[in-house]
Amino acid sequence: MDIYSKKTNYKLIIFLTAILIGLSTVLYTNFLANHISQNERQRARIWADAIEKRAKMLSYTYDLFNRLAIDERKKVNIWAQSTKFILTVEDNDLLNFFNDIITSNDNIPVLLVNEEGVILSSRNTENQYDRPGQRLTFEELKKFSSYPPIIVQYRNVPGMRRNYIYYQDSKLFSELKKTLNEFVEKFIYEVVMNTASSPVILLDQNNELIAFSNIDSSEINTSEKLKRKIQQMQSSHPPIILSLGAREKKYIYYDESLVIKQLRWFPIVQLAIFFVFIMLSYLVFSNARKAEQNLVWVGMAKETAHQLGTPISSLASWIELIKEKKLLNNPEIIEEIEKDVNRLTTVADRFSKIGAKPQIEKKDLVSYLKSFVDYQKKRISEKISISCNFSDEPILANFNPELFDWVLENLFKNAIDAMHGQGQIKIEVFVQSNRVVIDFSDTGHGIPRQNHNKIFEPGFSTKKRGWGLGLSLTKRIIEDYHKGKIFVKHSSIGQGTTFRIILRT
C-alpha cells in the first residue's frame, strides 16, 4: 500500500510538473502572440488613419473641382450674355467691352447654334465643329457637351429667334480632371494592394464590389458570401468612408491578417499537441511497464510451478503408500487428502501455464460452480454460509476451469478476510445479452469508492501483510485470457461488496 501510494504520488508530481511547464510555455507564447497582435493592430490603425486623411484630401480636391466647374459655368454665362448684348448695343465702348469678353475666351470650347442645330459660331473647338452653317443632331450636340445648354434669347432684335450655347470643360480643367482620376485610381490601388497582409474590400456607395486584396475569391464570389464577409469585417473594425465629391462615396472594409488569427489559435494548438504528447508518452511507458510486469509474472509463476512439483509428487507417493500398506483405516480422510493433493497439482499446473495461451472451452458453468462450492464448504469456517442462486439447467460459457479456479479462490479468500471469518457469501449466475454474468457478493467491511479501480492494480492492498497480487491476477485472467470483464458492481462500507464477472457464451 505504501509503495503504491508513493508511485501514485510520483505520477501526480510528474504530471503536475508537465502541466506547469506546458502552461508556462503556452502563456509565454500567448503573451508573444498578443504583443504581435497589438503591433499589427497598431499598424492597421495607422494605415486606416492615413487612408482617412488621404480621403479627406481627395474630398477637398473634389470640392475644389466643383467650384472650378461652377466658375466655368459662370464664365460661359458671361460669354453668352455678351454674345446676346453685342447684337443690341450701339455704344462703341460697350461694344468693345462685350467683344473683349467674347474674344478673351481662349480656353473653354463653346458652340452657338440655333433652334435647328445649325452652328452659328464656335470657339476653341476641334476642326469638326469649326464649320459655321453645319447642322448638328441632338445626339451630336449631347455628345459634344454633357452640360445643359445656355439659352440665348434676343428680345430686342426683331426676327431673331432663340439660340443655344453648348460648352465643354476647359482644356485646363479637363487635364486637371484627368490628373485627379489617375490620382484616385492610384489611391484605390494603394488602398487595396499595399496593405501588407490585411484583408481589404473596397465597395462603392451601392455596395458593389470594386476591388479586394488578401482574400480568397471563393469567399466573396456571390452576393451572400460578400455580405457575410463584410458583416464579419464590420464586427471587428468599422469601415473607412471615402468621400470623393458631393455625390460619390466609397467604403473600405478591413480585418486582421491571417498571421494574427493563426497566432491567436497557436497557443491552443500548442497546448493540445503538448497534451497529446504527454498522453502518448504515458501510454508508451505504461505499456512498457505492463510488458515488464508480464515478464515478472511469467517468470515467478513458472518458478513456483517448478518448486511445487517435487513436494506434490512426494505427497502423491505417500498417499499411494498409505493405501497400499493400509496405514490409515479412514477412507474419507484419505479421499480428502487426495483432493488436496489434486488441488495442489492443479495450482502447479496453473502456474506452469502462465505466459502460454490457455485452452478456452465451452463448458457448463453451473455444474462447475457446484463442484467448486462443495469443495470450498468443507475447508472454510462453519460461521460462513455460501448460497447459490442459479438454476439446475446448464449454462454454457467459454472458460478455462484451471484458471477460473484461481479467480474464484482469490474472491473467496478476499471475502473471508473481509468478513473476519464470519458472514455470508452469495453467488448468482444468469445470462444477459448473450453474456454470462456472475455476481459474487460478501457481507464484509466493503471497499471505499476511490479504491474500486485501485484494488486491481499490482501491489495495492489494504491488508498489513498483503502483497496486492490476488485481484491483479484475477483481472489478468478474466480480461487477458478470457476476454471478459471484472469490476466492483457495488460496495458499501460495513455492508459488503459485490464483484461482477462477465464471460462470453
Secondary structure, 3 states (H helix, E strand, C coil): CHHHHHHHHHHHHHHHHHHHHHHHHHHHHHHHHHHHHHHHHHHHHHHHHHHHHHHHHHHHHHHHHHHHHHHHHHHHHHHHHHHHHCCCCCCHHHHHHHHHHHHCCCCCCEEEEECCCEEEEEECCCHHHCCCCCECCHHHHHHHCCCCCEEECCCCCCCCCCEEEEECCCHHHHHHHHHHHHHHHHHHHHHHHCCCCCCEEEEECCCCEEEEECCCHHHCCCHHHHHHHHHHHHHHCCCEEEECCCCCEEEEEECCCHHHHHHHHHHHHHHHHHHHHHHHHHHHHHHHHHHHHHHHHHHHHHHHHHHHHHHHHHHHHHHHHHHHHCCCCCHHHHHHHHHHHHHHHHHHHHHHHCCCCCCCEEEEHHHHHHHHHHHHHCCCCCCEEEEEECCCCCCEEEECHHHHHHHHHHHHHHHHHHHCCCEEEEEEEEEECCEEEEEEEECCCCCCHHHCCHHHCCCCCCCCCCCCCHHHHHHHHHHHHCCCEEEEEEEECCCEEEEEEEEEC
